[in-house]
Amino acid sequence: MSQAVAHRVIILGAQSAIAEAAARLFAAEGAQLVLAGRDLGRLNEIGDDLRVRGAAAVNAMELDLVAERSPIARLAEADEALGGASVILIAFGVLGDEERAETDAGEARRIIDGNFTSAAVWALAAANLLERRRAGVLMAIGSVAGDRGRASNAVYGAAKAGLAALMQGIAHRLAGTGARALVIKPGTVDTPMTAAFDKGPLWSKPEAIARVIWRAADRGGPVLYAPRWWRYLMWIVRAMPAPIMHRTRL
């Protein structure tokens, strides 16, 4: 599958495994990309690889996406480098230590800031930009963990639930403007962030999530599960009565 017109893509959090896999798909279509993240050296390595894979242009932007105080200005800078972005992907986040977060306010705040507060600020800046342009798509990587609160990841899930609600609200706001917004909800994904977890049949590779992201650049939304079958699994989880849920380790 190839795109009629190569995209101009800003990836916020381009060092994540899912973001890098998605960038490779965009590169193969000849896209122009701006890669934003904290490790400039790593971003340049990714950029070199993307050029070999067919990217028309790649720019690296060193940013602490959680701590950045001027997201509107920095996003405008990235947008200008592309001559107007057609895709903005919010791909950063932290898993955190749930057990520690239950008693450590600093860890709880880190998880919430890393997955919701900072992502929300960038999402609102991106929505404003695309609304003015009346074109383009804003995507954010959420999680199925936000579909129902569970003891094993209550803080992380709450942050991702907040991001999903915001993205759906932005999608509603942009409806009819020519721009779109959507949240992509992966299930369990085998990445460096989850290296310590035992893997089972429900785990996916980053490349599977990347394909959902790449296709969503042209169609779909406002909520996409990745892989798609997670939609049905999470419907069961959401529908489960609380007394039964409380006896499970889901």
Rosetta blueprint (number, residue, H / E / L):
1 M L
2 S L
3 Q L
4 A L
5 V L
6 A L
7 H L
8 R E
9 V E
10 I E
11 I E
12 L E
13 G L
14 A L
15 Q L
16 S L
17 A H
18 I H
19 A H
20 E H
21 A H
22 A H
23 A H
24 R H
25 L H
26 F H
27 A H
28 A H
29 E L
30 G L
31 A L
32 Q E
33 L E
34 V E
35 L E
36 A E
37 G E
38 R L
39 D L
40 L H
41 G H
42 R H
43 L H
44 N H
45 E H
46 I H
47 G H
48 D H
49 D H
50 L H
51 R H
52 V H
53 R L
54 G L
55 A L
56 A L
57 A E
58 V E
59 N E
60 A E
61 M E
62 E E
63 L L
64 D L
65 L L
66 V L
67 A L
68 E L
69 R L
70 S L
71 P H
72 I H
73 A H
74 R H
75 L H
76 A H
77 E H
78 A H
79 D H
80 E H
81 A H
82 L H
83 G L
84 G L
85 A L
86 S L
87 V E
88 I E
89 L E
90 I E
91 A L
92 F L
93 G L
94 V L
95 L L
96 G L
97 D L
98 E H
99 E H
100 R H
101 A H
102 E L
103 T L
104 D L
105 A H
106 G H
107 E H
108 A H
109 R H
110 R H
111 I H
112 I H
113 D H
114 G H
115 N H
116 F H
117 T H
118 S H
119 A H
120 A H
121 V H
122 W H
123 A H
124 L H
125 A H
126 A H
127 A H
128 N H
129 L H
130 L H
131 E H
132 R H
133 R H
134 R L
135 A L
136 G E
137 V E
138 L E
139 M E
140 A E
141 I E
142 G L
143 S L
144 V H
145 A H
146 G H
147 D L
148 R L
149 G L
150 R L
151 A H
152 S H
153 N H
154 A H
155 V H
156 Y H
157 G H
158 A H
159 A H
160 K H
161 A H
162 G H
163 L H
164 A H
165 A H
166 L H
167 M H
168 Q H
169 G H
170 I H
171 A H
172 H H
173 R H
174 L H
175 A L
176 G L
177 T L
178 G L
179 A E
180 R E
181 A E
182 L E
183 V E
184 I E
185 K E
186 P E
187 G L
188 T L
189 V E
190 D L
191 T L
192 P H
193 M H
194 T H
195 A L
196 A L
197 F L
198 D L
199 K L
200 G L
201 P L
202 L L
203 W L
204 S E
205 K L
206 P H
207 E H
208 A H
209 I H
210 A H
211 R H
212 V H
213 I H
214 W H
215 R H
216 A H
217 A L
218 D L
219 R L
220 G L
221 G L
222 P L
223 V E
224 L E
225 Y E
226 A E
227 P L
228 R L
229 W L
230 W H
231 R H
232 Y H
233 L H
234 M H
235 W H
236 I H
237 V H
238 R H
239 A H
240 M L
241 P L
242 A H
243 P H
244 I H
245 M H
246 H L
247 R L
248 T L
249 R L
250 L L
